[in-house]
């Protein structure tokens, strides 16, 4: 859950998620235009979202043989209760103490 919360803590990543949820599967170039972001920066954010299991990407080939990567939002449910927040905080504190 900590990875999910961290991934969703960025306004940029929230915009990316919203675009994928509203518009469905999108190629990186069209998603970059939709959210007004450069492709390299978009890839950094998509990597974080993918690591949290919120999006998935797949490589495909166009008719002319060009490699295209598309992403789509995955179904997920996030239930926040005082107990889950406390457990997440304990996990973060444990990781901080391990450093």
QUILIN-V407244 format. One record per helix or strand. SS is the DSSP state (H for helix, E for strand). FROM is the first residue (numbers start at 0). TO is the last residue. Records with the same first field share a line. If there is no record, write none. Layout:
SS=FROM-TO + FROM-TO
//
This chain:
H=1-7 + 10-22 + 27-34 + 38-50 + 81-97
E=25-26 + 54-60 + 66-72
//
